[in-house]
Amino acid sequence: MLYLSNMLGNPVYDSTGEKLGVVSDLAISTGEMFPRITSLAFKGPGRTPFMISWRKYVDSFSEEEVRLNTESYNIRFSYLQPDEVLLARDLLDQQIVDTQGLKLVRVNDLKLSPSGTQLRLLGAEVGVRGILRGLHPLLEKAVVTAAKLFGKKIDEKIIAWNYMDLLDRDLSKVQLSVTHRRLNEMHPADVADILEQLDPKQRAEVFKHLDDARSAEVIAELEDEYQAETLDDLGDREASGLLGQMDPDDAADIIRDLPYEKAETLLRLMGVEDAAEIRSLLGYKDDTAGGMMTTQFVAMKETDTVLDTVEVLRALDEDFPTVHFVYVLEEDSEKLVGVLSMRTLVLAHRESQLKDIMYTEIISVPPDEDEEEVAADISKYDMVALPVVDESGRMLGLVTVDDAMEVMEESTESEKNTSRALTVVAGVIGGAAALAVYTLIVLEIAGVL
């Protein structure tokens, strides 16, 4: 196997043995799973850059040199093509997304596979061996040998090319064989984990290659500190459109963190119905049931039939949140009087009225209930969703189990941080006390006291 670091700086000779320069880079064509080297870049006298076709002119290559199949005067120089990427310039020491391992890594070297006079890119070396090899191949061998003496093994860490997404290029101009469609295939939470490791410029670049629906899902999964920052990098209309596609409770959480002027601008650009839902949620404190709840739920009247309910469910938009229960409201008001599971609905006769088959013992919370108490109730009663009702019993929304889990995770992390802080304080106090005792002993021995 060869590595890019083995090739860079090697002399380039023509067929007569005349030295033309030294290898400065290799180019690949991005249309293949394991792309072949298509061009050789080298620097001639006075560091003048040249590029030639690999297939047309390269006769042989090794870790020591590259030899061409013709004399220098027969060579016709070329230019980087739109579908080509330079390995050293565009990949080496750059950040890439490992879409298999779902993480951001830095390319320390590139592994190449010889096949006759052809050379293909297998993948990126992202481990310590690539760093050592880049400094000097002998250093890599020395460290690997020394590690073996201590019973340790330093393996290569290779990410295959077909699992790589390049981030530090203008992807609107260079289409890679593995474009950001691979990010579109990943779970939004995994994409969010990757984006949080990028700087704002890179994050904005990735968002350009996600469709609107996926962008909205990913923004909802980002940590709070990154959500507002990401929206700031987008135009007002684009940001408003993405918020309008999100669940109202997620959109409200983000808008709460925006400056007032920015928030109002985005709400005014939004559809009237979407903006009204979000504004209604903004009226509640962030750490209460009202601040946690979503207004997207299925509610029917108690005199509606099973058939009526099924028709409503069939008409829901594809992006409507998963429905686990149907909530039954009083005929002449919005008061919550019952709940139906999907199982009950499926087994009931189609002409049955909901009031005859609904479950009437309902657990609910007021909108000002503390979020930790809400999460505790959901956990205690093993609920998928908890209705939020006002003083008159009118249903306002739902707190879902995923939102409750976030609260419990934050609470657990806070407890851990508090425990760590107390440990540190105790350590400092204990250390200070020990130092004081030690100082007194020393002074006593010295006869000062």
Sequence and secondary structure as in RCSB ss.txt:
>XXXX:A:sequence
MLYLSNMLGNPVYDSTGEKLGVVSDLAISTGEMFPRITSLAFKGPGRTPFMISWRKYVDSFSEEEVRLNTESYNI
RFSYLQPDEVLLARDLLDQQIVDTQGLKLVRVNDLKLSPSGTQLRLLGAEVGVRGILRGLHPLLEKAVVTAAKLF
GKKIDEKIIAWNYMDLLDRDLSKVQLSVTHRRLNEMHPADVADILEQLDPKQRAEVFKHLDDARSAEVIAELEDE
YQAETLDDLGDREASGLLGQMDPDDAADIIRDLPYEKAETLLRLMGVEDAAEIRSLLGYKDDTAGGMMTTQFVAM
KETDTVLDTVEVLRALDEDFPTVHFVYVLEEDSEKLVGVLSMRTLVLAHRESQLKDIMYTEIISVPPDEDEEEVA
ADISKYDMVALPVVDESGRMLGLVTVDDAMEVMEESTESEKNTSRALTVVAGVIGGAAALAVYTLIVLEIAGVL
>XXXX:A:secstr
 EEHHHHTT EEE TTS EEEEEEEEEEETTSSS BEEEEEEE GGG EEEEEHHHHEEEE SS EEESS GGG 
      TTEEEHHHHTTT EEEETTTTEEEE  EEEEEEETTEEEEEEEE SHHHHHHHH HHHHHHHHHHHHHT
T      EEEGGGEEE SS TTT   SS THHHHTS HHHHHHHHTTS HHHHHHHHTTS HHHHHHHHHHS HH
HHHHHHHTS HHHHHHHHHHS HHHHHHHHHTS HHHHHHHHHHS HHHHHHHHHHHTS TTBHHHH BS   EE
ETT BHHHHHHHHHTS TTS    EEEEE TTS BEEEEEEHHHHHHS TT BHHHH B     B TTSBHHHHH
HHHHHTT SEEEEE TT BEEEEEEHHHHHHHHHHHHHHHHHHHHHHHHHHHHHHHHHHHHHHHHHHHHHTT  
